Amino acid sequence: MTTKNFGLIGAAGYIAPRHLKAIKDTGNNLLAALDPFDSVGIMDSYFPKSAFFTEPERFDRHLDKLRRGGNGHIEYVSICSPNYLHDSHIRMALRNQADAICEKPIVLNPWNVDALHEIEKETGKNIYTILQLRHHAAIIALKEMIDNGPADKIYDIDLTYITSRGAWYHRSWKGNVEKSGGVATNIGVHFFDMLTWIFGEAKENVVHLSQADSAAGFLQLKKARVRWFLSINSENLPKIAVESKKSTFRSITVDGQEIEFSDGFTDLHTVSYQHILNGTGFGLADARQSVVIVENIRNKRPVGRTGDFHPMVK
């Protein structure tokens, strides 16, 4: 496979190192990176010769100059910026005749997905997203089990994900619902994608709890009843996690049986890149269902402890 030239937006962010590693591990080159913050020493471990910009206008101009120069134009732009900027940055990539590889959530609203479909058609370029749980061995095995099981069976699912965050979280863009989409969007969208990928489309969406640091609800999928709880508050960690001095707890049970998927996350971004480069990456159509779900959750009024709620709803 020939070496591809990449640009990257959001080089100082939390998720950027996984994208830098994926670009490097797939044998490609980073020509230019953008971030308003210049604490990007991590780039020295991967692409020390990459151009770096702190202003989007100059980064955009650089991409345009490379494209017009013919040799060394950017073929892919990896987008690791805050959620609310994904739409704009995808558009910037496509304007410069590059395919976009965007972190989840690809955008915050389903109508943004629809608009980007039109821009794909206009430019002839592709928009990919990272849905790494679809590449996780344990999740693939679960999907195969469900696909080969009784066609009319409805499964009972409990999803619990608690990933502790400090006070900084609420001061950053992640704590701003208009910018991040809230907890359910920011830390939950890939779980909702995974569940609908396995158990089918959402038919009912109930929100029991919606707070700055936690959210919970119920999803009726085609083949599953899902009670879910998501939190960034360490006080919600179960005793087993606290005693093990772990700041993150994730659990998915199917009909009471735990699905073990704590390990195997290390190289999933690299696997995602390999699929994208081979033409089998996940695109807008794949991402839309989870975007619809989290937008719905964000705008629903919580009903409290009524109906089929997760045991951790207080």
N, C-alpha and C positions, 0 to 999 in steps of 0.2 A: 504494500500500500504506500502511495506517495505521501510525503510529509505535507500536512495541511497547516496553513497559517491562521492563528487565532488572535482575537482581541478579547479582553476581559474587562467587565464593568463591575466594580465593587471589590477591588483587590484587598481592601483593609478589613473586609467583613469576616464574620465567624465561619462561613461556609466556603470562602474563597480557597483555602488551602486544599480542599478536596477536589476542586476544579483544576487548580494548578497541577496537582498530582496526576489527575486523570489526563490532562493534556500531555504531560511529560511521559506518563506510562504508556500512552497510545502512540508514542513516537512522533509527536507533533511539536509545533513551535509557537510560542507566544511573542507576537511582534509589538503589541501595545496594550497598556492597561490604564484604567481610569478609577480614581477615587478622590473625593474631596478631602479626605484625610491622608496624610503622607506617611503614616506608620505602616509601611508595606515592606519592611525588611525581609519578610517571608519569601518575597520574590527572588532573593539572592539564592535561595535553596533550590530554585527551579529554573528561572529565566532571568539571570542578572543583566542580560543585554537588552531586555525588553524596554521599549520606550514607555514612559510613565507620565500621566497627565492628572492634574487636579481639577481641571475645568472641562466640562463636557463639550463646550464649543471647540476647544483646541483638539480634543480627542476626535470629535466628529470630523474636523478638518483634516486631521492626520489620516483617518480612514479613507477619506475622499481622495487625498493626494496619492495614497498607496494604490487605490483602485485605478485612478487615472494614469498612474505610472506604468501600469501593466504588470510588471514583475513584482512579486511579493505582496499582492493584494490580500486583504483579510477575507478568508472564506467562511469562518465561523466567529460569532461573538458570544462568549459565555457571560451570562447575566446573573450576578450574585448581589445585586443591589437591594435596598428595602422594597418590600412587597408593592407599595403604591407606585413605585417608579418602573416596575417591570414592563407595563404597557408602553411607556415612552421609550424605554431602552430597546425593546424588541423592534419598535418602529425605526429607531435609529439604525439598528443592524440591517434591517431589510432595505432601508433607503440606500445603504452603502453596498448593496448587492451581496450581503453575507447572510448565511443561515443563522438563526438564533438558537442558543441552547439556554433555556431559562430555568432557574430554580423554582420550586413550588412555593406558594401557589403561583401558577403562571400569571394570573391576574386576579383581581379581587371580585369581579362581577361577571356573570355569564354573558352580558351584552358586550363586554370587552372582548371576550372570546370570539363572538360573532363578527365584530369589526375587524379583528386580526385575521380571520378567515378571508375576508375580502382583500386585505393587503397582501396576503400570501398569493392570491390569484393574480393581483395586479403586478407583483414583482417577480413571480415565478420562484421565489425562495421559500424555504421551509422553516417552521417554528417548532422546536422540540422542547420537551420539558423533562425534568428529572423525577421519575416515579420509581425510586430505587427499591422499594419494598416488593415490586413485581419481579425483581431479579433475585430476591432472597430465597435460598434453597428451601427453607421451612415453609415459606408462604406459597411457593410453587407446589410443594408437596400437598399442602392443604387444599389448594385449588384443584389439583388432580383428584384428590379424594372426594371433594364435593361434586365435581363434574361426573365422576364415575359412580356416585351414590344414587339413591332414589330420587327421581325427577320431581316428585311432589313433596319431599320432606322440607319442613321449615325448621331451621336450626336456631338455638338460643345462644346468643353471643354476649359476653361481657368484655368490654374494652376499658382498660384502665391505664392511663399514662400520666405519670407525675415526673416532671423534670425541674428540679429546683433552680430558681433564679433569684438573684439578689435584688437589692433596692434599685440598682441601676436600671433594671428592666423597665420599670414604670416611668423613668425619666427619659428613656430612649424612644426612638420611633416605634419600637415593638410594643410599648405600653400605650400607644395612641391608636385607638380602634380605626380611625380614618386612614391611618398609614399601614397598619399591620393586618387589620381585619379582626383583631381580637384573638384571644387564646385559642378558640376552636379553629381559627384559620391558621394561625401562626405555628402551632405545634400539632394540630390535628388533621390537617388537610390530606396528608399522605396516608393516614390510617383510613380515612373515609374513602379515599381512592382504592386502597387495597381491599376493603370490605365490599365495595360495589363491584370491583373486578371479579371477586370470587362469588359473591352471593346475589349479584344482580342489582338492578336499578332501585332507587328509593321510591317508596309509595306513600310513606308517612314520615313526618319529621316533627318531633315534639321536643321542646326545650324545657328542662326542669330548673336549671340553674344557669345564670349568666352573670359573672362577676369579672372584675379586672384581672383576678389571678386564677380563676377556675370556671369551668363550664361543664354541664352535663345534660344528657337528654336521651331520647329514644328514637331509633330509626327502624321503620319497617321496610325491609328490603324484599326483593322477590322471593328469596329463599332463606331469610333470616330475620329474627327479632334481635335488635342490637341495643343494649343498654351501655352507654358510654360515659366516661368521666375523665376529664383532662384538667391538669393543674400545674402551675409553676410554683406553688406554695409548699415549702418543705414540711410544713405542719401537717400536710395531708399524706405524707409518706407512711406506709404501713410499718408495723413494728419490725417485720423481718428485714426491711430495708434499713431502718434506723440502726438496728443491732449490727448489721453488716457494714455500717458506715458508708452506705451508698446514697448518692444524691438523686438518683434516677430509679424509677420503678415502672416497668411496663409489663402488662399482662393481657393476654387474650385467651378467654376460655370458650370452647365450643361444646355445648351440651355438658358443661361442667368439667371438661377435660382441658388442661392447660396446653396451649400451643407454645412450645419453647422456641423463641427466636431472639434471645438476648445476644447471641454471638453471630458472626457472619456479616457484620455491617462494614467492615474495614474497607473493602475495595468495590463497593456497590456503585460508587460514582464512576470509577474506571470502567466497570462492566456496562454502565449506562452509555458512556462515551463510545465504547466499542460497538454497541448496537446502533447508535446514531450514525457513526462513520460507515457502518455496513448497510445503512439504509433501512434499518428496522427499529429505529427509535420511536418513542411515544410522542404524539403530536397533540394538537388542539382538541381533536375529537376525543382522545383518550382522557384529557384533563377536565373536560367540561362538566361531567357528572359531579365530581368532588367540588368544583367551584360553585355549582348550583346549591349543593348541600350546605356549604359554609356560609354562603350569602344568605340563605334561608335562615340558618341558625342565628346569624348576626342581627337579623331584623325581626325575629319572633319575640313575643312577650313570654317570659318564663312562667310556667304554670305551678312551680313549686313541687312539693312532695305529693303529687297525685298521679295515678296511673302506674305504669310499669317503669319505675325509676331505679337508677343505679344505687347499690347499697351504700355508697360513699356520699350520697347527697345528704347534706345536713340541713 
